[in-house]
Amino acid sequence: MINKKRKQQKVTVRSLELRDYDDLRETMELAYGDIDGGPWSRPHVAALLKKFPHGQIVVAVNGKVVG
């Protein structure tokens, strides 16, 4: 018999914030590995947010950025 009880996940799509950097970095490392110099730096993300704050979107599951 299959147990159909599943933990509910809260998935949200929202604008990136600088406080998301650690989760974003971890996600980039998992997704891209050592591609062209590694993940973006915190200053690079801060510059993107300053130039185009509404263009940086993340997906979070239970509050953790996953993409």
C-alpha positions in Angstrom: 0.0 0.0 0.0 1.3 3.4 -0.9 1.4 6.1 1.7 -0.2 9.1 0.1 0.7 11.6 2.9 3.1 14.1 1.5 4.6 17.1 3.1 3.2 20.3 1.7 5.8 22.5 0.0 5.4 26.3 -0.3 6.7 27.4 -3.7 7.0 31.1 -4.4 8.4 33.2 -7.3 9.6 36.6 -6.3 12.2 39.3 -6.8 15.8 38.5 -5.8 17.0 40.3 -2.7 20.7 40.6 -1.7 19.9 38.6 1.5 19.3 35.6 -0.9 22.9 35.6 -2.0 24.1 32.6 0.0 21.2 30.4 -1.4 21.7 31.8 -4.9 25.4 31.0 -4.8 24.8 27.5 -3.6 22.2 27.0 -6.4 24.6 28.4 -9.0 27.4 26.1 -7.9 25.1 23.1 -8.2 23.8 24.0 -11.5 26.9 25.4 -13.3 29.9 24.0 -11.4 33.1 25.7 -12.5 31.7 27.3 -15.6 33.6 30.5 -16.6 34.9 31.7 -13.3 32.2 30.2 -11.0 29.1 31.8 -9.5 28.5 35.5 -9.4 30.0 37.5 -6.5 28.0 39.4 -4.0 29.1 42.7 -5.5 28.0 41.5 -8.9 24.5 40.6 -7.6 24.3 43.9 -5.8 25.1 45.7 -9.1 22.4 43.8 -10.9 19.9 44.6 -8.3 20.8 48.3 -8.4 20.5 48.5 -12.2 17.5 46.3 -12.8 15.9 45.2 -9.4 12.6 43.8 -10.9 14.5 41.7 -13.5 16.1 39.4 -11.0 13.6 36.6 -10.2 14.1 33.6 -7.9 12.1 30.5 -7.1 12.0 29.6 -3.4 10.8 26.4 -1.8 9.8 26.8 1.9 11.8 30.0 2.0 15.0 28.7 0.5 16.1 29.9 -3.0 16.4 27.0 -5.3 16.6 28.7 -8.7 
